[in-house]
Structures are given as structure tokens and as C-alpha cells.
Amino acid sequence: MYSPADFAQAPAAPHPELIRRLHAVVGDAGLITDTEAQAPYLTDWLGKWRGRTALVVRPRDTDETAAVIRICHETHTPVVAQGGNTGMSGGATPDASGAQVVLNMSRMNAIRAVDPINNTLTAEAGVLLAHVQQAALEVERFFPLSLGSEGSCTIGGNLATNAGGIAVLRYGNTRDLVLGIEAVLPDGRVWNGLRALRKDNTGYDLRHLFIGSEGTLGIITAAVLKLFPKPLGRATAWVGASSLESLIDLLSLLRARGGERLVAFEMMSDASLSLVLQHVVDTRAPLAGTHAFHALVELADTQQEGLDELLEQGLGAALESGLAEDVAVSRSQAQTAAFWKIREGISQAQVRAGKAIKHDIALPISSLADFARQADAALRAVQPDVNIINFGHLGDGNLHYNVLMPAGTTAEQLAAQTESLNRVVHDLVTHMGGSISAEHGIGQLRRDEMRHYKPALEFELMMRIKQALDPNHLMNPGKLL
């Protein structure tokens, strides 16, 4: 019989007894040992990180998840939690040692309850985001989290990274959409915090420890999600402007006129639009002229009446005051879909155009224009021909401020540029009171940078929490902290 000491040096090959014990819990359907079959679980969807694993384990319910974690705790086997594997920061990819077990949650895909009166839905961690959205619509309700990967990302992954998306302006991040969670602790105990309450003042709000923790404190197995009234009316428009300052003023104008009916305010620079038109099929420029910046604006309400007039009046005022140079108000669902295809096509266009140094940053909205101006100048001082692709969720202060490298850039050249350009951007972000990670998580991509920028006391408190819950550091080691 083995002992925990057998696993202390992180062996590259799985111990036969570990395989036997895990197989007894999850069976043939829940255990993947074949190297070829493991391949999809060992690389992120961007292809930036690749790892090895002894085992991919796929539990089907909370009891099996708890049993798996308990065995890994007893044998000192590190665990990497994984949902739809659509993350942007390498947080769900094992390292190269082969010692980490990948715990894939895709078989935990049941929607346990839908309560339209309480406006809640309880979903297991492996449920696809698109399936949650559909389940809400089936009872005339709305779940607002919306991402480009919603057909393949899972609720557990959304919670683990505190995902953002296009509706944060109105509804908030994932953290704001959760009432309760169920989680398996690093020692295998189950905390059932599946409370469907909007008021609960009985001590610390433990759910928020796990949301955004990227699997480093335990495994989220289910969540109670907030539902909202189903929007029945929408009004959408594309706006061209001469500056980022103009769009920020337009945002304030539309917020004042539309209130919570303003659900999306997406921005892209002209360089971003041009990239999409060049690399994404069936796209065309919404406006006839050239504009330095563009915005995709959408209002939504439980009724259509008055919504179009509200948007048109606001945009008319923007044209008169010079905040907008030109606008195109959507007159059909097809036109609205065409507008959104452009916005959602930026990531695809970047992949096709070449390698990019990406920055997922957040700043006070009032600082965004000043940041972009200073960052543009600082990067061009380092690299005069730099191609800056600036787009994002202007309504919540989140920019995807990316640097597109020339076609043919090698991995070595990319690595050589990344550290210096990151420092330019992130030093400025931090100086202006922003965050170097807005919605994509830390993972392994931003781990070392977070240590550099996070105030020492904040980092110490995070480490104390980690040490209290996971003293052996078995949960997603090498990520976040």
C-alpha cells in the first residue's frame, strides 16, 4: 500500500493504486488514461499553453467530485479544475510535470431547479452557459451573462473566473449574478451554500471567496443564479465618433436618458473595425465614412414601445452636439446581428491576422481616454510602427488594449516583446488606479505580474486565505497565486 510520501515528489506517472481508487469512484466513463484521448484537455483553446497529466477525471455529481478530491488530498495529488476549457489566461491547463490530475466538470451538466417566481435557476458546474440562457427563456425569464464562447463555456468556469461579457453595464459581472454556491473543499468536504436568498446577514459571505478564485480554494459544483424579466424590446445602433472622449460623453448622455435600459455600449477603434472587415467573412462597414472610434449601442426593455424613439432622440442630440459624426440605427434583426458580428469578430480577426500581445484592463471610465492617449504614445516611443487594436466594454471601463504583431512573428520574437510592452501598459494602468485583469482571470498568464502590482498587504491576505483552506497547495497550483 502507498502512503502520501509516495506522491510528495510529484511523480510523472500515476500510481496504480491511485488509478484504482479513482476508477472505483467514477468508473470507465469518468476516467481518461489514454494519451490521445487526453489531448483536448491538455491545451487551452488559444494553443498558448500545453501540459501533461496522469489522469483526466470526469465526475458525474457532487458526491463523486468530493470522493475524488478526498483521494487526491490523502495522496497529495494536485488537481486542476476545468470546465469548457475556453479561458484566456491558461488557468485550466495542467503543467508539464504530468503529476497534476485534470478534474473536468463537463459531466455535471444538470439544471437542478428553475424558480420563475423567485427568479432563480440552480445549475451544476458543467452546464453550458447557452443552456442556462435557454432554460431561463423557457420560463419567460432572462439570464444576462453573455460571452462569445457561451456555446462551449460552462457555469463553473464562468464563476471561477468571475466572467464579464457584454451585459456588465446593466447586470454586473458573474459575481453579481450569483446568490449561492455549492463547493467541494480541498479536503473533500462539501459546503452547501445553495441559498436562493437576496438577504442573508449571517456572517461572512463565503460564496465570494470561491467566485473568481480560479479553482485555487476548492471546486464549485453548483450555483443558484439570478434571473431577470425577459427583454421583449431592443433598439440597436452603430455610432462613429472622432475621439474616445466623444464616446465617453455619449455614454453619459445615453445613461442619463435611458437609465437601466442601456444594456450595452461597446467600443472599437477604426483599426479594430478594419481588421474585422479584412479577416471575417460577410461583414461590411456600418457607416459610409471613416471614423477614429466606433460604438455599438443597445437599449433593452420589457416592451418595445418608445424604445426606438428614445435611442433616436439621444443619438440625434449627440449628432447636434458633435459627440457623434454619423449613426446607423438598426431597422431589422438581421442588421442588428450584422452589427454584433463585427464586434464579436475582433478576437477571430486577431487570430487570423497574427499573434497579439493582449491586455485585459479596467479603469475608471473617466480615465479611459487619457489612458489610451498616453499608452499609444508610450508604445510608439518604444516601437514606432506598433499596431494597436483597442476595443472593449466602454460602459464598464474594460478595454482590450492589444498590440498586434506583424505576420510571421515567431514565438521567440513575441516573447521578447511581451514583457517590455506589458510593463509599459500595466505600469500606466496601475498608476491611473486601474486593474491589469478585468474579466479574463489571472491564470498563469498574469500570475507573476499580479504579484508585482498587487499591494503587499492584499497579496498577504490572499495567501492567508489560501493557506487556511488549502494548506498543501494542491488546488490548481501555479495559477493565480
C-alpha positions as CSV (number, residue, x, y, z in Angstrom):
1,M,0.0,0.0,0.0
2,Y,1.2,3.5,-0.8
3,S,1.5,6.5,1.6
4,P,1.3,10.2,1.0
5,A,5.1,10.3,0.9
6,D,5.0,8.3,-2.3
7,F,3.4,11.4,-4.0
8,A,5.4,14.1,-2.4
9,Q,7.9,14.4,-5.2
10,A,5.1,14.8,-7.8
11,P,5.8,11.7,-9.9
12,A,5.2,11.9,-13.7
13,A,3.5,8.5,-13.8
14,P,0.2,7.8,-12.0
15,H,0.4,5.4,-9.1
16,P,-1.6,2.2,-10.0
17,E,-3.4,2.4,-6.6
18,L,-4.4,6.0,-7.3
19,I,-5.9,4.9,-10.6
20,R,-7.7,2.0,-9.0
21,R,-9.2,4.2,-6.3
22,L,-10.4,6.9,-8.7
23,H,-11.8,4.3,-11.1
24,A,-13.8,2.9,-8.2
25,V,-15.4,6.3,-7.8
26,V,-16.1,7.5,-11.3
27,G,-16.0,4.3,-13.4
28,D,-14.9,3.8,-17.0
29,A,-16.9,6.9,-18.2
30,G,-15.3,9.1,-15.7
31,L,-11.6,8.3,-16.2
32,I,-9.4,9.0,-19.2
33,T,-5.9,7.5,-19.2
34,D,-5.3,7.2,-22.9
35,T,-2.8,9.8,-24.1
36,E,-4.5,10.5,-27.3
37,A,-8.0,10.8,-25.7
38,Q,-6.5,13.2,-23.1
39,A,-5.1,15.6,-25.7
40,P,-8.2,18.0,-25.8
41,Y,-7.9,18.5,-22.1
42,L,-4.2,19.4,-22.1
43,T,-4.1,22.6,-24.1
44,D,-6.1,25.8,-23.9
45,W,-8.3,26.9,-26.8
46,L,-5.8,29.6,-27.9
47,G,-3.0,27.0,-28.1
48,K,-0.7,29.1,-25.9
49,W,-0.3,26.6,-23.0
50,R,0.2,22.8,-23.2
51,G,0.6,20.4,-20.3
52,R,0.6,16.7,-19.3
53,T,-1.5,14.8,-16.9
54,A,-1.5,11.4,-15.4
55,L,-5.3,11.3,-15.4
56,V,-8.4,13.2,-16.6
57,V,-11.2,12.6,-14.1
58,R,-14.8,13.4,-15.1
59,P,-17.2,13.1,-12.1
60,R,-20.9,13.0,-12.7
61,D,-22.2,14.5,-9.4
62,T,-21.1,16.3,-6.3
63,D,-20.6,13.1,-4.3
64,E,-18.2,11.8,-6.9
65,T,-16.4,15.1,-7.0
66,A,-16.0,15.1,-3.2
67,A,-14.7,11.5,-3.3
68,V,-12.1,12.3,-6.0
69,I,-10.9,15.4,-4.1
70,R,-10.7,13.4,-0.9
71,I,-8.5,10.8,-2.5
72,C,-6.3,13.5,-4.0
73,H,-6.0,15.2,-0.6
74,E,-4.9,11.9,1.0
75,T,-2.3,11.2,-1.7
76,H,-1.1,14.8,-2.0
77,T,-2.1,14.7,-5.7
78,P,-2.5,18.2,-7.2
79,V,-5.8,19.0,-9.0
80,V,-6.5,21.3,-12.0
81,A,-10.3,22.1,-12.3
82,Q,-11.5,22.5,-15.8
83,G,-14.9,23.5,-17.3
84,G,-15.3,24.2,-21.1
85,N,-11.6,25.0,-21.4
86,T,-12.3,28.3,-23.1
87,G,-10.3,30.5,-20.7
88,M,-7.9,33.2,-21.9
89,S,-5.2,33.0,-19.2
90,G,-4.2,29.4,-19.0
91,G,-5.9,28.8,-15.7
92,A,-7.4,25.4,-16.6
93,T,-4.3,23.8,-18.2
94,P,-2.0,21.5,-16.2
95,D,1.7,22.0,-16.1
96,A,4.3,19.9,-17.9
97,S,5.1,17.6,-14.9
98,G,2.4,15.1,-15.6
99,A,1.7,15.0,-11.9
100,Q,-1.5,17.0,-11.8
101,V,-4.9,15.4,-12.2
102,V,-7.3,17.3,-14.5
103,L,-10.8,17.4,-13.0
104,N,-13.1,18.1,-15.9
105,M,-16.6,19.0,-14.8
106,S,-18.5,18.6,-18.1
107,R,-20.5,15.5,-16.9
108,M,-22.0,17.6,-14.1
109,N,-24.4,19.2,-16.5
110,A,-27.9,19.1,-14.8
111,I,-30.1,22.1,-14.2
112,R,-31.4,21.2,-10.8
113,A,-34.2,23.7,-10.4
114,V,-35.8,26.7,-12.0
115,D,-38.0,29.0,-9.9
116,P,-39.5,31.8,-12.0
117,I,-41.3,33.3,-9.0
118,N,-38.1,33.7,-7.1
119,N,-36.3,34.5,-10.3
120,T,-33.6,31.9,-9.7
121,L,-32.1,28.9,-11.5
122,T,-29.8,26.3,-9.9
123,A,-27.3,24.8,-12.3
124,E,-24.4,22.4,-11.9
125,A,-20.9,23.5,-12.8
126,G,-20.7,21.7,-16.1
127,V,-23.9,23.2,-17.6
128,L,-23.1,25.3,-20.8
129,L,-23.8,29.0,-20.4
130,A,-26.0,28.8,-23.5
131,H,-28.1,26.1,-21.9
132,V,-28.7,28.2,-18.8
133,Q,-29.8,31.1,-21.1
134,Q,-32.2,28.8,-22.9
135,A,-33.6,27.3,-19.7
136,A,-34.4,30.8,-18.5
137,L,-36.1,31.8,-21.7
138,E,-38.3,28.7,-21.4
139,V,-39.9,30.2,-18.3
140,E,-40.1,33.7,-19.8
141,R,-37.0,34.8,-17.9
142,F,-33.5,36.1,-18.8
143,F,-30.0,35.2,-17.7
144,P,-27.9,38.1,-18.8
145,L,-24.3,36.7,-18.8
146,S,-23.3,36.7,-22.5
147,L,-19.9,35.8,-23.9
148,G,-18.6,34.9,-27.3
149,S,-17.9,31.4,-26.0
150,E,-21.3,30.8,-24.5
151,G,-21.9,27.7,-26.6
152,S,-18.9,26.0,-25.0
153,C,-18.0,27.7,-21.7
154,T,-19.5,26.3,-18.5
155,I,-21.1,27.9,-15.5
156,G,-18.4,26.6,-13.2
157,G,-15.7,28.2,-15.3
158,N,-17.7,31.5,-15.5
159,L,-17.9,31.6,-11.7
160,A,-14.3,30.5,-11.2
161,T,-13.0,33.4,-13.3
162,N,-15.8,35.9,-12.5
163,A,-16.5,36.3,-16.2
164,G,-17.7,39.6,-17.6
165,G,-19.1,39.9,-21.1
166,I,-21.2,42.4,-23.0
167,A,-24.0,43.0,-20.4
168,V,-21.9,44.0,-17.4
169,L,-23.0,47.7,-17.9
170,R,-26.6,46.7,-16.9
171,Y,-26.4,43.5,-14.9
172,G,-22.8,43.3,-13.5
173,N,-20.2,40.6,-13.6
174,T,-20.8,36.9,-12.9
175,R,-20.3,37.7,-9.2
176,D,-23.3,39.9,-9.2
177,L,-25.5,37.2,-10.8
178,V,-25.0,34.5,-8.1
179,L,-27.0,34.1,-4.9
180,G,-25.4,30.8,-3.6
181,I,-22.9,28.1,-4.5
182,E,-22.1,24.5,-3.6
183,A,-18.4,23.8,-3.4
184,V,-16.1,20.9,-2.6
185,L,-13.3,22.0,-0.2
186,P,-9.7,20.8,-0.7
187,D,-10.1,18.1,1.9
188,G,-13.2,16.7,0.2
189,R,-15.8,18.1,2.4
190,V,-18.9,19.7,0.7
191,W,-20.1,23.1,1.6
192,N,-23.7,23.5,0.6
193,G,-24.3,27.2,0.2
194,L,-27.1,26.9,-2.3
195,R,-29.2,29.6,-0.8
196,A,-31.7,31.4,-3.0
197,L,-31.8,34.4,-0.8
198,R,-31.3,38.1,-1.6
199,K,-30.8,39.0,2.0
200,D,-28.7,36.9,4.4
201,N,-26.7,38.7,7.1
202,T,-25.5,35.7,9.0
203,G,-21.8,36.3,8.9
204,Y,-19.1,36.3,6.1
205,D,-20.4,35.9,2.6
206,L,-18.3,32.8,1.7
207,R,-19.6,32.4,-1.9
208,H,-17.4,35.4,-2.9
209,L,-14.3,33.6,-1.7
210,F,-14.8,30.9,-4.4
211,I,-16.1,33.2,-7.2
212,G,-13.1,34.4,-9.0
213,S,-10.7,32.1,-7.2
214,E,-9.9,30.1,-10.3
215,G,-10.1,26.7,-8.6
216,T,-7.4,27.5,-6.1
217,L,-9.7,27.3,-3.0
218,G,-11.9,24.4,-3.9
219,I,-14.2,23.1,-6.7
220,I,-17.5,24.9,-7.4
221,T,-20.0,22.2,-8.2
222,A,-23.3,24.1,-8.5
223,A,-24.7,27.6,-8.2
224,V,-28.0,29.5,-7.6
225,L,-28.2,32.1,-10.4
226,K,-30.3,35.2,-10.6
227,L,-32.9,35.5,-13.4
228,F,-34.4,38.7,-14.7
229,P,-37.5,39.7,-16.7
230,K,-37.2,38.7,-20.3
231,P,-36.5,41.7,-22.6
232,L,-39.1,41.9,-25.3
233,G,-37.9,45.1,-27.0
234,R,-34.5,46.1,-28.2
235,A,-33.1,49.1,-30.1
236,T,-29.6,49.0,-31.5
237,A,-27.3,51.5,-33.3
238,W,-23.8,51.9,-34.6
239,V,-22.1,55.2,-34.0
240,G,-19.0,56.8,-35.5
241,A,-17.1,59.4,-33.5
242,S,-13.9,61.5,-33.8
243,S,-12.5,60.6,-30.4
244,L,-12.7,58.4,-27.4
245,E,-13.7,61.4,-25.3
246,S,-16.7,61.9,-27.5
247,L,-17.9,58.3,-27.0
248,I,-17.5,58.7,-23.2
249,D,-19.6,61.8,-23.3
250,L,-22.2,59.9,-25.4
251,L,-22.2,57.2,-22.9
252,S,-23.1,59.7,-20.2
253,L,-25.8,61.2,-22.4
254,L,-27.5,57.9,-23.1
255,R,-27.2,56.7,-19.5
256,A,-29.0,59.9,-18.4
257,R,-31.8,59.5,-20.9
258,G,-32.1,55.7,-20.9
259,G,-31.2,54.7,-17.4
260,E,-31.0,50.9,-16.9
261,R,-32.4,50.4,-20.4
262,L,-28.9,51.0,-21.7
263,V,-27.6,47.4,-21.7
264,A,-24.5,47.6,-24.0
265,F,-22.0,50.2,-25.0
266,E,-19.2,48.5,-26.9
267,M,-16.3,50.4,-28.4
268,M,-13.7,49.7,-31.1
269,S,-11.1,51.8,-32.8
270,D,-11.0,52.2,-36.5
271,A,-8.0,49.9,-36.6
272,S,-10.1,47.2,-34.9
273,L,-13.0,47.6,-37.4
274,S,-10.6,47.5,-40.3
275,L,-9.1,44.2,-39.0
276,V,-12.6,42.6,-38.8
277,L,-13.6,43.7,-42.3
278,Q,-10.4,42.3,-43.6
279,H,-10.4,38.9,-41.9
280,V,-14.1,38.0,-41.1
281,V,-16.3,37.0,-44.0
282,D,-19.8,38.5,-44.5
283,T,-19.0,41.8,-42.7
284,R,-19.3,45.3,-44.0
285,A,-18.8,48.7,-42.6
286,P,-22.0,50.0,-40.9
287,L,-21.2,53.6,-41.9
288,A,-20.1,55.2,-45.1
289,G,-17.3,57.4,-43.8
290,T,-14.1,56.8,-41.8
291,H,-14.2,57.5,-38.0
292,A,-11.5,57.2,-35.4
293,F,-13.7,55.4,-33.0
294,H,-17.0,53.4,-33.2
295,A,-19.6,52.3,-30.7
296,L,-22.2,49.6,-30.7
297,V,-25.1,50.8,-28.5
298,E,-28.1,48.8,-27.4
299,L,-31.2,49.6,-25.3
300,A,-33.5,46.8,-24.0
301,D,-36.7,46.8,-22.1
302,T,-39.7,44.5,-21.3
303,Q,-41.6,46.3,-24.0
304,Q,-40.7,47.8,-27.4
305,E,-42.9,50.8,-27.2
306,G,-40.9,54.0,-27.0
307,L,-37.5,52.3,-27.1
308,D,-36.6,53.2,-30.7
309,E,-37.7,56.8,-30.2
310,L,-35.6,57.1,-27.0
311,L,-32.5,55.9,-28.8
312,E,-33.1,58.0,-31.9
313,Q,-33.7,61.1,-29.8
314,G,-30.5,60.5,-27.8
315,L,-28.4,60.0,-30.9
316,G,-30.0,63.0,-32.6
317,A,-28.8,65.1,-29.6
318,A,-25.4,63.5,-30.0
319,L,-25.2,64.5,-33.7
320,E,-26.3,68.0,-33.0
321,S,-23.7,68.5,-30.2
322,G,-20.9,66.9,-32.2
323,L,-20.5,63.9,-30.0
324,A,-21.3,61.6,-32.9
325,E,-20.2,62.1,-36.5
326,D,-22.6,59.6,-38.0
327,V,-25.1,56.9,-36.8
328,A,-26.9,53.9,-38.2
329,V,-30.0,52.8,-36.3
330,S,-30.8,49.1,-36.9
331,R,-34.1,48.5,-38.7
332,S,-34.2,44.7,-38.5
333,Q,-32.9,41.7,-36.6
334,A,-30.6,40.9,-39.5
335,Q,-29.0,44.4,-39.3
336,T,-28.6,44.1,-35.5
337,A,-27.0,40.7,-36.0
338,A,-24.6,42.2,-38.6
339,F,-23.5,44.9,-36.1
340,W,-22.9,42.3,-33.4
341,K,-21.0,40.1,-35.8
342,I,-18.5,42.8,-36.3
343,R,-18.0,43.4,-32.5
344,E,-17.7,39.7,-31.8
345,G,-15.4,39.1,-34.7
346,I,-12.5,41.1,-33.3
347,S,-10.9,38.1,-31.5
348,Q,-11.3,35.9,-34.5
349,A,-9.8,38.6,-36.7
350,Q,-6.8,39.0,-34.4
351,V,-6.1,35.3,-34.5
352,R,-6.2,35.3,-38.3
353,A,-4.0,38.4,-38.6
354,G,-1.2,37.2,-36.4
355,K,0.0,37.0,-32.9
356,A,-1.1,39.6,-30.4
357,I,0.1,40.9,-27.0
358,K,-3.2,41.2,-25.2
359,H,-4.2,43.5,-22.3
360,D,-7.5,42.9,-20.5
361,I,-7.6,46.1,-18.3
362,A,-10.1,48.1,-16.3
363,L,-10.0,51.8,-15.5
364,P,-12.4,54.4,-14.2
365,I,-14.5,55.4,-17.2
366,S,-13.4,59.0,-16.8
367,S,-9.7,57.9,-17.2
368,L,-10.1,55.8,-20.3
369,A,-9.4,58.5,-23.0
370,D,-6.4,59.8,-21.1
371,F,-5.1,56.3,-20.7
372,A,-5.4,55.5,-24.4
373,R,-3.7,58.7,-25.4
374,Q,-0.8,58.2,-23.0
375,A,-0.5,54.4,-23.7
376,D,-0.5,55.0,-27.5
377,A,2.3,57.5,-27.2
378,A,4.4,55.3,-24.8
379,L,4.1,52.2,-27.0
380,R,5.0,54.2,-30.2
381,A,8.1,55.6,-28.4
382,V,9.2,52.0,-27.9
383,Q,8.1,50.7,-31.3
384,P,7.1,53.4,-33.8
385,D,5.2,51.1,-36.2
386,V,3.1,49.4,-33.4
387,N,-0.4,48.3,-34.5
388,I,-2.7,49.0,-31.6
389,I,-6.1,47.2,-31.5
390,N,-8.2,49.0,-28.9
391,F,-11.7,47.7,-28.2
392,G,-13.8,46.7,-25.3
393,H,-16.8,47.3,-23.0
394,L,-16.6,51.0,-22.6
395,G,-19.7,51.1,-20.4
396,D,-18.0,49.3,-17.6
397,G,-14.4,50.6,-18.1
398,N,-13.0,47.4,-19.6
399,L,-10.6,47.8,-22.5
400,H,-9.0,45.0,-24.5
401,Y,-5.9,47.1,-25.4
402,N,-3.9,44.8,-27.7
403,V,-0.8,45.0,-29.7
404,L,-0.9,43.1,-33.0
405,M,2.4,41.8,-34.1
406,P,3.4,41.6,-37.7
407,A,2.5,38.5,-39.7
408,G,5.3,35.9,-39.4
409,T,6.4,36.9,-35.9
410,T,8.0,33.9,-34.2
411,A,7.2,32.7,-30.7
412,E,10.7,33.9,-29.6
413,Q,10.1,37.4,-31.0
414,L,6.7,37.5,-29.4
415,A,8.2,36.6,-26.0
416,A,10.9,39.1,-26.3
417,Q,8.4,41.9,-26.9
418,T,5.7,40.9,-24.5
419,E,7.5,41.6,-21.2
420,S,8.6,45.1,-22.2
421,L,5.3,46.1,-23.8
422,N,3.3,44.7,-20.9
423,R,5.3,46.7,-18.4
424,V,4.6,49.9,-20.4
425,V,0.8,49.3,-20.4
426,H,0.4,47.8,-16.9
427,D,2.6,50.5,-15.2
428,L,0.3,53.1,-16.7
429,V,-2.8,51.2,-15.8
430,T,-1.7,50.8,-12.2
431,H,-0.6,54.5,-11.9
432,M,-4.1,55.5,-13.0
433,G,-5.8,53.3,-10.4
434,G,-6.8,50.5,-12.8
435,S,-6.6,46.7,-12.8
436,I,-4.4,44.5,-15.1
437,S,-7.1,41.9,-15.3
438,A,-10.7,42.9,-15.9
439,E,-12.6,39.8,-16.9
440,H,-10.2,37.1,-18.2
441,G,-8.8,36.0,-14.9
442,I,-5.1,35.7,-13.8
443,G,-4.4,32.0,-14.5
444,Q,-0.7,31.6,-15.4
445,L,-0.7,34.5,-17.8
446,R,-0.8,37.3,-15.3
447,R,0.3,35.4,-12.1
448,D,3.8,37.0,-11.9
449,E,2.5,40.4,-12.9
450,M,-0.2,40.3,-10.3
451,R,2.5,39.7,-7.6
452,H,4.3,42.8,-9.0
453,Y,1.4,45.1,-9.0
454,K,-0.8,43.9,-6.1
455,P,-0.3,45.8,-2.9
456,A,1.7,43.7,-0.4
457,L,-1.0,43.6,2.2
458,E,-3.7,42.5,-0.3
459,F,-1.4,39.7,-1.5
460,E,-0.6,38.6,2.1
461,L,-4.4,38.4,2.9
462,M,-5.0,36.3,-0.2
463,M,-2.2,33.9,0.7
464,R,-3.5,33.6,4.3
465,I,-6.9,32.6,2.9
466,K,-5.3,30.1,0.5
467,Q,-3.2,28.6,3.4
468,A,-6.3,28.3,5.6
469,L,-8.3,26.4,3.0
470,D,-5.6,24.6,1.1
471,P,-2.5,24.3,3.3
472,N,-0.9,21.7,1.0
473,H,-1.4,23.9,-2.1
474,L,-3.0,21.1,-4.1
475,M,-5.7,23.1,-5.8
476,N,-4.7,24.4,-9.2
477,P,-1.1,25.0,-8.2
478,G,0.9,27.6,-10.2
479,K,-2.3,29.6,-11.0
480,L,-3.4,33.0,-9.7
481,L,-1.0,33.0,-6.7
